[in-house]
Amino acid sequence: MVNTITERPNEELIPRPDRTPDALREALAIIAPTRIPEMEREKDKALTEAVRQSSVGPLQGFLLHWAAMIEIERLPATARRFHRAEHLAQVSADPETSRRNVRESGDILRTAYRDLNA
C-alpha cells in the first residue's frame, strides 16, 4: 500500500474550499476535525461582534482566518512545519529559538493569506 502523504508530502489533501462557512467547515471536518469546536466558538464570537458593530467585518475576518488555517492544513508538509514551529515557539527555553519559530510560523501564515488572495 502506498502512503501518498509520505511520498508526496505537500500534495493537497483536498481542493481549496470556497470561502463560505459551510464549505470551510466541511473542509475542516476532513483535514482537521478536532478543530471544529474551535471554529464554531470563533464563528459565534464573530456573529456576536458583527451584530454589535452592525458590520460584516468580523464575519469576513472569521472566514479569512479559517480559510488560511485550512490552506495550511490541506498541505501536509506545510501543516507539520507550522505546528512544529508553533509548538517550539511556546516550549523553547531559548529566546532566540522561540523568536525563530515565531517568525517561521508567521511566514507560513502570511504565505497562506497571500496564496488565498492570489
Phi and psi in radians as a Rosetta constraint file:
Dihedral C 1 N 2 CA 2 C 2 CIRCULARHARMONIC -1.629 0.35
Dihedral N 2 CA 2 C 2 N 3 CIRCULARHARMONIC 2.288 0.35
Dihedral C 2 N 3 CA 3 C 3 CIRCULARHARMONIC -1.657 0.35
Dihedral N 3 CA 3 C 3 N 4 CIRCULARHARMONIC 1.749 0.35
Dihedral C 3 N 4 CA 4 C 4 CIRCULARHARMONIC -1.158 0.35
Dihedral N 4 CA 4 C 4 N 5 CIRCULARHARMONIC -0.509 0.35
Dihedral C 4 N 5 CA 5 C 5 CIRCULARHARMONIC -1.167 0.35
Dihedral N 5 CA 5 C 5 N 6 CIRCULARHARMONIC -0.660 0.35
Dihedral C 5 N 6 CA 6 C 6 CIRCULARHARMONIC -1.277 0.35
Dihedral N 6 CA 6 C 6 N 7 CIRCULARHARMONIC -0.752 0.35
Dihedral C 6 N 7 CA 7 C 7 CIRCULARHARMONIC -1.339 0.35
Dihedral N 7 CA 7 C 7 N 8 CIRCULARHARMONIC -0.547 0.35
Dihedral C 7 N 8 CA 8 C 8 CIRCULARHARMONIC -2.280 0.35
Dihedral N 8 CA 8 C 8 N 9 CIRCULARHARMONIC 1.313 0.35
Dihedral C 8 N 9 CA 9 C 9 CIRCULARHARMONIC -1.117 0.35
Dihedral N 9 CA 9 C 9 N 10 CIRCULARHARMONIC -0.372 0.35
Dihedral C 9 N 10 CA 10 C 10 CIRCULARHARMONIC -2.067 0.35
Dihedral N 10 CA 10 C 10 N 11 CIRCULARHARMONIC 0.396 0.35
Dihedral C 10 N 11 CA 11 C 11 CIRCULARHARMONIC -1.286 0.35
Dihedral N 11 CA 11 C 11 N 12 CIRCULARHARMONIC 2.488 0.35
Dihedral C 11 N 12 CA 12 C 12 CIRCULARHARMONIC -1.062 0.35
Dihedral N 12 CA 12 C 12 N 13 CIRCULARHARMONIC 2.274 0.35
Dihedral C 12 N 13 CA 13 C 13 CIRCULARHARMONIC -1.281 0.35
Dihedral N 13 CA 13 C 13 N 14 CIRCULARHARMONIC -0.613 0.35
Dihedral C 13 N 14 CA 14 C 14 CIRCULARHARMONIC -2.485 0.35
Dihedral N 14 CA 14 C 14 N 15 CIRCULARHARMONIC 2.775 0.35
Dihedral C 14 N 15 CA 15 C 15 CIRCULARHARMONIC -1.182 0.35
Dihedral N 15 CA 15 C 15 N 16 CIRCULARHARMONIC 2.776 0.35
Dihedral C 15 N 16 CA 16 C 16 CIRCULARHARMONIC -1.105 0.35
Dihedral N 16 CA 16 C 16 N 17 CIRCULARHARMONIC 2.182 0.35
Dihedral C 16 N 17 CA 17 C 17 CIRCULARHARMONIC -1.372 0.35
Dihedral N 17 CA 17 C 17 N 18 CIRCULARHARMONIC 2.828 0.35
Dihedral C 17 N 18 CA 18 C 18 CIRCULARHARMONIC -1.089 0.35
Dihedral N 18 CA 18 C 18 N 19 CIRCULARHARMONIC 2.728 0.35
Dihedral C 18 N 19 CA 19 C 19 CIRCULARHARMONIC -1.583 0.35
Dihedral N 19 CA 19 C 19 N 20 CIRCULARHARMONIC 1.110 0.35
Dihedral C 19 N 20 CA 20 C 20 CIRCULARHARMONIC -2.188 0.35
Dihedral N 20 CA 20 C 20 N 21 CIRCULARHARMONIC 2.693 0.35
Dihedral C 20 N 21 CA 21 C 21 CIRCULARHARMONIC -0.963 0.35
Dihedral N 21 CA 21 C 21 N 22 CIRCULARHARMONIC -0.796 0.35
Dihedral C 21 N 22 CA 22 C 22 CIRCULARHARMONIC -1.149 0.35
Dihedral N 22 CA 22 C 22 N 23 CIRCULARHARMONIC -0.768 0.35
Dihedral C 22 N 23 CA 23 C 23 CIRCULARHARMONIC -1.140 0.35
Dihedral N 23 CA 23 C 23 N 24 CIRCULARHARMONIC -0.713 0.35
Dihedral C 23 N 24 CA 24 C 24 CIRCULARHARMONIC -1.169 0.35
Dihedral N 24 CA 24 C 24 N 25 CIRCULARHARMONIC -0.713 0.35
Dihedral C 24 N 25 CA 25 C 25 CIRCULARHARMONIC -1.118 0.35
Dihedral N 25 CA 25 C 25 N 26 CIRCULARHARMONIC -0.757 0.35
Dihedral C 25 N 26 CA 26 C 26 CIRCULARHARMONIC -1.066 0.35
Dihedral N 26 CA 26 C 26 N 27 CIRCULARHARMONIC -0.734 0.35
Dihedral C 26 N 27 CA 27 C 27 CIRCULARHARMONIC -1.126 0.35
Dihedral N 27 CA 27 C 27 N 28 CIRCULARHARMONIC -0.775 0.35
Dihedral C 27 N 28 CA 28 C 28 CIRCULARHARMONIC -1.101 0.35
Dihedral N 28 CA 28 C 28 N 29 CIRCULARHARMONIC -0.649 0.35
Dihedral C 28 N 29 CA 29 C 29 CIRCULARHARMONIC -1.060 0.35
Dihedral N 29 CA 29 C 29 N 30 CIRCULARHARMONIC -0.486 0.35
Dihedral C 29 N 30 CA 30 C 30 CIRCULARHARMONIC -1.485 0.35
Dihedral N 30 CA 30 C 30 N 31 CIRCULARHARMONIC -0.790 0.35
Dihedral C 30 N 31 CA 31 C 31 CIRCULARHARMONIC -1.754 0.35
Dihedral N 31 CA 31 C 31 N 32 CIRCULARHARMONIC -0.375 0.35
Dihedral C 31 N 32 CA 32 C 32 CIRCULARHARMONIC -2.695 0.35
Dihedral N 32 CA 32 C 32 N 33 CIRCULARHARMONIC 1.101 0.35
Dihedral C 32 N 33 CA 33 C 33 CIRCULARHARMONIC -1.054 0.35
Dihedral N 33 CA 33 C 33 N 34 CIRCULARHARMONIC -0.444 0.35
Dihedral C 33 N 34 CA 34 C 34 CIRCULARHARMONIC -1.195 0.35
Dihedral N 34 CA 34 C 34 N 35 CIRCULARHARMONIC -0.248 0.35
Dihedral C 34 N 35 CA 35 C 35 CIRCULARHARMONIC -1.600 0.35
Dihedral N 35 CA 35 C 35 N 36 CIRCULARHARMONIC -0.050 0.35
Dihedral C 35 N 36 CA 36 C 36 CIRCULARHARMONIC -1.027 0.35
Dihedral N 36 CA 36 C 36 N 37 CIRCULARHARMONIC -0.797 0.35
Dihedral C 36 N 37 CA 37 C 37 CIRCULARHARMONIC -1.015 0.35
Dihedral N 37 CA 37 C 37 N 38 CIRCULARHARMONIC -0.682 0.35
Dihedral C 37 N 38 CA 38 C 38 CIRCULARHARMONIC -1.086 0.35
Dihedral N 38 CA 38 C 38 N 39 CIRCULARHARMONIC -0.775 0.35
Dihedral C 38 N 39 CA 39 C 39 CIRCULARHARMONIC -1.085 0.35
Dihedral N 39 CA 39 C 39 N 40 CIRCULARHARMONIC -0.759 0.35
Dihedral C 39 N 40 CA 40 C 40 CIRCULARHARMONIC -1.110 0.35
Dihedral N 40 CA 40 C 40 N 41 CIRCULARHARMONIC -0.722 0.35
Dihedral C 40 N 41 CA 41 C 41 CIRCULARHARMONIC -1.071 0.35
Dihedral N 41 CA 41 C 41 N 42 CIRCULARHARMONIC -0.769 0.35
Dihedral C 41 N 42 CA 42 C 42 CIRCULARHARMONIC -1.181 0.35
Dihedral N 42 CA 42 C 42 N 43 CIRCULARHARMONIC -0.595 0.35
Dihedral C 42 N 43 CA 43 C 43 CIRCULARHARMONIC -1.125 0.35
Dihedral N 43 CA 43 C 43 N 44 CIRCULARHARMONIC -0.763 0.35
Dihedral C 43 N 44 CA 44 C 44 CIRCULARHARMONIC -1.062 0.35
Dihedral N 44 CA 44 C 44 N 45 CIRCULARHARMONIC -0.747 0.35
Dihedral C 44 N 45 CA 45 C 45 CIRCULARHARMONIC -1.093 0.35
Dihedral N 45 CA 45 C 45 N 46 CIRCULARHARMONIC -0.741 0.35
Dihedral C 45 N 46 CA 46 C 46 CIRCULARHARMONIC -1.121 0.35
Dihedral N 46 CA 46 C 46 N 47 CIRCULARHARMONIC -0.716 0.35
Dihedral C 46 N 47 CA 47 C 47 CIRCULARHARMONIC -1.109 0.35
Dihedral N 47 CA 47 C 47 N 48 CIRCULARHARMONIC -0.785 0.35
Dihedral C 47 N 48 CA 48 C 48 CIRCULARHARMONIC -1.053 0.35
Dihedral N 48 CA 48 C 48 N 49 CIRCULARHARMONIC -0.785 0.35
Dihedral C 48 N 49 CA 49 C 49 CIRCULARHARMONIC -1.188 0.35
Dihedral N 49 CA 49 C 49 N 50 CIRCULARHARMONIC -0.640 0.35
Dihedral C 49 N 50 CA 50 C 50 CIRCULARHARMONIC -1.092 0.35
Dihedral N 50 CA 50 C 50 N 51 CIRCULARHARMONIC -0.728 0.35
Dihedral C 50 N 51 CA 51 C 51 CIRCULARHARMONIC -1.163 0.35
Dihedral N 51 CA 51 C 51 N 52 CIRCULARHARMONIC -0.797 0.35
Dihedral C 51 N 52 CA 52 C 52 CIRCULARHARMONIC -1.035 0.35
Dihedral N 52 CA 52 C 52 N 53 CIRCULARHARMONIC -0.709 0.35
Dihedral C 52 N 53 CA 53 C 53 CIRCULARHARMONIC -1.544 0.35
Dihedral N 53 CA 53 C 53 N 54 CIRCULARHARMONIC -0.169 0.35
Dihedral C 53 N 54 CA 54 C 54 CIRCULARHARMONIC 0.909 0.35
Dihedral N 54 CA 54 C 54 N 55 CIRCULARHARMONIC 0.867 0.35
Dihedral C 54 N 55 CA 55 C 55 CIRCULARHARMONIC -2.564 0.35
Dihedral N 55 CA 55 C 55 N 56 CIRCULARHARMONIC 2.577 0.35
Dihedral C 55 N 56 CA 56 C 56 CIRCULARHARMONIC -1.534 0.35
Dihedral N 56 CA 56 C 56 N 57 CIRCULARHARMONIC -0.059 0.35
Dihedral C 56 N 57 CA 57 C 57 CIRCULARHARMONIC -0.903 0.35
Dihedral N 57 CA 57 C 57 N 58 CIRCULARHARMONIC -0.858 0.35
Dihedral C 57 N 58 CA 58 C 58 CIRCULARHARMONIC -1.058 0.35
Dihedral N 58 CA 58 C 58 N 59 CIRCULARHARMONIC -0.597 0.35
Dihedral C 58 N 59 CA 59 C 59 CIRCULARHARMONIC -1.232 0.35
Dihedral N 59 CA 59 C 59 N 60 CIRCULARHARMONIC -0.699 0.35
Dihedral C 59 N 60 CA 60 C 60 CIRCULARHARMONIC -1.113 0.35
Dihedral N 60 CA 60 C 60 N 61 CIRCULARHARMONIC -0.699 0.35
Dihedral C 60 N 61 CA 61 C 61 CIRCULARHARMONIC -1.109 0.35
Dihedral N 61 CA 61 C 61 N 62 CIRCULARHARMONIC -0.747 0.35
Dihedral C 61 N 62 CA 62 C 62 CIRCULARHARMONIC -1.027 0.35
Dihedral N 62 CA 62 C 62 N 63 CIRCULARHARMONIC -0.843 0.35
Dihedral C 62 N 63 CA 63 C 63 CIRCULARHARMONIC -1.113 0.35
Dihedral N 63 CA 63 C 63 N 64 CIRCULARHARMONIC -0.736 0.35
Dihedral C 63 N 64 CA 64 C 64 CIRCULARHARMONIC -1.141 0.35
Dihedral N 64 CA 64 C 64 N 65 CIRCULARHARMONIC -0.761 0.35
Dihedral C 64 N 65 CA 65 C 65 CIRCULARHARMONIC -1.018 0.35
Dihedral N 65 CA 65 C 65 N 66 CIRCULARHARMONIC -0.849 0.35
Dihedral C 65 N 66 CA 66 C 66 CIRCULARHARMONIC -1.276 0.35
Dihedral N 66 CA 66 C 66 N 67 CIRCULARHARMONIC -0.516 0.35
Dihedral C 66 N 67 CA 67 C 67 CIRCULARHARMONIC -1.099 0.35
Dihedral N 67 CA 67 C 67 N 68 CIRCULARHARMONIC -0.698 0.35
Dihedral C 67 N 68 CA 68 C 68 CIRCULARHARMONIC -1.177 0.35
Dihedral N 68 CA 68 C 68 N 69 CIRCULARHARMONIC -0.727 0.35
Dihedral C 68 N 69 CA 69 C 69 CIRCULARHARMONIC -1.064 0.35
Dihedral N 69 CA 69 C 69 N 70 CIRCULARHARMONIC -0.731 0.35
Dihedral C 69 N 70 CA 70 C 70 CIRCULARHARMONIC -1.220 0.35
Dihedral N 70 CA 70 C 70 N 71 CIRCULARHARMONIC -0.630 0.35
Dihedral C 70 N 71 CA 71 C 71 CIRCULARHARMONIC -1.010 0.35
Dihedral N 71 CA 71 C 71 N 72 CIRCULARHARMONIC -0.694 0.35
Dihedral C 71 N 72 CA 72 C 72 CIRCULARHARMONIC -1.244 0.35
Dihedral N 72 CA 72 C 72 N 73 CIRCULARHARMONIC -0.872 0.35
Dihedral C 72 N 73 CA 73 C 73 CIRCULARHARMONIC -1.147 0.35
Dihedral N 73 CA 73 C 73 N 74 CIRCULARHARMONIC -0.470 0.35
Dihedral C 73 N 74 CA 74 C 74 CIRCULARHARMONIC -1.367 0.35
Dihedral N 74 CA 74 C 74 N 75 CIRCULARHARMONIC -0.104 0.35
Dihedral C 74 N 75 CA 75 C 75 CIRCULARHARMONIC -2.003 0.35
Dihedral N 75 CA 75 C 75 N 76 CIRCULARHARMONIC 1.756 0.35
Dihedral C 75 N 76 CA 76 C 76 CIRCULARHARMONIC -0.930 0.35
Dihedral N 76 CA 76 C 76 N 77 CIRCULARHARMONIC -0.805 0.35
Dihedral C 76 N 77 CA 77 C 77 CIRCULARHARMONIC -1.164 0.35
Dihedral N 77 CA 77 C 77 N 78 CIRCULARHARMONIC -0.677 0.35
Dihedral C 77 N 78 CA 78 C 78 CIRCULARHARMONIC -1.129 0.35
Dihedral N 78 CA 78 C 78 N 79 CIRCULARHARMONIC -0.763 0.35
Dihedral C 78 N 79 CA 79 C 79 CIRCULARHARMONIC -1.073 0.35
Dihedral N 79 CA 79 C 79 N 80 CIRCULARHARMONIC -0.754 0.35
Dihedral C 79 N 80 CA 80 C 80 CIRCULARHARMONIC -1.075 0.35
Dihedral N 80 CA 80 C 80 N 81 CIRCULARHARMONIC -0.802 0.35
Dihedral C 80 N 81 CA 81 C 81 CIRCULARHARMONIC -1.052 0.35
Dihedral N 81 CA 81 C 81 N 82 CIRCULARHARMONIC -0.778 0.35
Dihedral C 81 N 82 CA 82 C 82 CIRCULARHARMONIC -1.076 0.35
Dihedral N 82 CA 82 C 82 N 83 CIRCULARHARMONIC -0.884 0.35
Dihedral C 82 N 83 CA 83 C 83 CIRCULARHARMONIC -1.168 0.35
Dihedral N 83 CA 83 C 83 N 84 CIRCULARHARMONIC -0.637 0.35
Dihedral C 83 N 84 CA 84 C 84 CIRCULARHARMONIC -1.127 0.35
Dihedral N 84 CA 84 C 84 N 85 CIRCULARHARMONIC -0.802 0.35
Dihedral C 84 N 85 CA 85 C 85 CIRCULARHARMONIC -1.098 0.35
Dihedral N 85 CA 85 C 85 N 86 CIRCULARHARMONIC -0.756 0.35
Dihedral C 85 N 86 CA 86 C 86 CIRCULARHARMONIC -1.063 0.35
Dihedral N 86 CA 86 C 86 N 87 CIRCULARHARMONIC -0.773 0.35
Dihedral C 86 N 87 CA 87 C 87 CIRCULARHARMONIC -1.103 0.35
Dihedral N 87 CA 87 C 87 N 88 CIRCULARHARMONIC -0.869 0.35
Dihedral C 87 N 88 CA 88 C 88 CIRCULARHARMONIC -1.132 0.35
Dihedral N 88 CA 88 C 88 N 89 CIRCULARHARMONIC -0.567 0.35
Dihedral C 88 N 89 CA 89 C 89 CIRCULARHARMONIC -1.098 0.35
Dihedral N 89 CA 89 C 89 N 90 CIRCULARHARMONIC -0.579 0.35
Dihedral C 89 N 90 CA 90 C 90 CIRCULARHARMONIC -1.477 0.35
Dihedral N 90 CA 90 C 90 N 91 CIRCULARHARMONIC -0.576 0.35
Dihedral C 90 N 91 CA 91 C 91 CIRCULARHARMONIC -1.792 0.35
Dihedral N 91 CA 91 C 91 N 92 CIRCULARHARMONIC -0.228 0.35
Dihedral C 91 N 92 CA 92 C 92 CIRCULARHARMONIC -1.189 0.35
Dihedral N 92 CA 92 C 92 N 93 CIRCULARHARMONIC 2.365 0.35
Dihedral C 92 N 93 CA 93 C 93 CIRCULARHARMONIC -1.423 0.35
Dihedral N 93 CA 93 C 93 N 94 CIRCULARHARMONIC -0.297 0.35
Dihedral C 93 N 94 CA 94 C 94 CIRCULARHARMONIC -1.588 0.35
Dihedral N 94 CA 94 C 94 N 95 CIRCULARHARMONIC 2.056 0.35
Dihedral C 94 N 95 CA 95 C 95 CIRCULARHARMONIC -1.007 0.35
Dihedral N 95 CA 95 C 95 N 96 CIRCULARHARMONIC -0.662 0.35
Dihedral C 95 N 96 CA 96 C 96 CIRCULARHARMONIC -1.172 0.35
Dihedral N 96 CA 96 C 96 N 97 CIRCULARHARMONIC -0.678 0.35
Dihedral C 96 N 97 CA 97 C 97 CIRCULARHARMONIC -1.118 0.35
Dihedral N 97 CA 97 C 97 N 98 CIRCULARHARMONIC -0.730 0.35
Dihedral C 97 N 98 CA 98 C 98 CIRCULARHARMONIC -1.066 0.35
Dihedral N 98 CA 98 C 98 N 99 CIRCULARHARMONIC -0.825 0.35
Dihedral C 98 N 99 CA 99 C 99 CIRCULARHARMONIC -1.062 0.35
Dihedral N 99 CA 99 C 99 N 100 CIRCULARHARMONIC -0.756 0.35
Dihedral C 99 N 100 CA 100 C 100 CIRCULARHARMONIC -1.065 0.35
Dihedral N 100 CA 100 C 100 N 101 CIRCULARHARMONIC -0.709 0.35
Dihedral C 100 N 101 CA 101 C 101 CIRCULARHARMONIC -1.296 0.35
Dihedral N 101 CA 101 C 101 N 102 CIRCULARHARMONIC -0.561 0.35
Dihedral C 101 N 102 CA 102 C 102 CIRCULARHARMONIC -1.109 0.35
Dihedral N 102 CA 102 C 102 N 103 CIRCULARHARMONIC -0.760 0.35
Dihedral C 102 N 103 CA 103 C 103 CIRCULARHARMONIC -1.078 0.35
Dihedral N 103 CA 103 C 103 N 104 CIRCULARHARMONIC -0.751 0.35
Dihedral C 103 N 104 CA 104 C 104 CIRCULARHARMONIC -1.115 0.35
Dihedral N 104 CA 104 C 104 N 105 CIRCULARHARMONIC -0.805 0.35
Dihedral C 104 N 105 CA 105 C 105 CIRCULARHARMONIC -1.135 0.35
Dihedral N 105 CA 105 C 105 N 106 CIRCULARHARMONIC -0.647 0.35
Dihedral C 105 N 106 CA 106 C 106 CIRCULARHARMONIC -1.133 0.35
Dihedral N 106 CA 106 C 106 N 107 CIRCULARHARMONIC -0.696 0.35
Dihedral C 106 N 107 CA 107 C 107 CIRCULARHARMONIC -1.093 0.35
Dihedral N 107 CA 107 C 107 N 108 CIRCULARHARMONIC -0.737 0.35
Dihedral C 107 N 108 CA 108 C 108 CIRCULARHARMONIC -1.112 0.35
Dihedral N 108 CA 108 C 108 N 109 CIRCULARHARMONIC -0.759 0.35
Dihedral C 108 N 109 CA 109 C 109 CIRCULARHARMONIC -1.143 0.35
Dihedral N 109 CA 109 C 109 N 110 CIRCULARHARMONIC -0.757 0.35
Dihedral C 109 N 110 CA 110 C 110 CIRCULARHARMONIC -1.080 0.35
Dihedral N 110 CA 110 C 110 N 111 CIRCULARHARMONIC -0.670 0.35
Dihedral C 110 N 111 CA 111 C 111 CIRCULARHARMONIC -1.107 0.35
Dihedral N 111 CA 111 C 111 N 112 CIRCULARHARMONIC -0.710 0.35
Dihedral C 111 N 112 CA 112 C 112 CIRCULARHARMONIC -1.081 0.35
Dihedral N 112 CA 112 C 112 N 113 CIRCULARHARMONIC -0.793 0.35
Dihedral C 112 N 113 CA 113 C 113 CIRCULARHARMONIC -1.081 0.35
Dihedral N 113 CA 113 C 113 N 114 CIRCULARHARMONIC -0.756 0.35
Dihedral C 113 N 114 CA 114 C 114 CIRCULARHARMONIC -1.076 0.35
Dihedral N 114 CA 114 C 114 N 115 CIRCULARHARMONIC -0.783 0.35
Dihedral C 114 N 115 CA 115 C 115 CIRCULARHARMONIC -1.092 0.35
Dihedral N 115 CA 115 C 115 N 116 CIRCULARHARMONIC -0.595 0.35
Dihedral C 115 N 116 CA 116 C 116 CIRCULARHARMONIC -1.201 0.35
Dihedral N 116 CA 116 C 116 N 117 CIRCULARHARMONIC -0.537 0.35
Dihedral C 116 N 117 CA 117 C 117 CIRCULARHARMONIC -1.655 0.35
Dihedral N 117 CA 117 C 117 N 118 CIRCULARHARMONIC 0.027 0.35
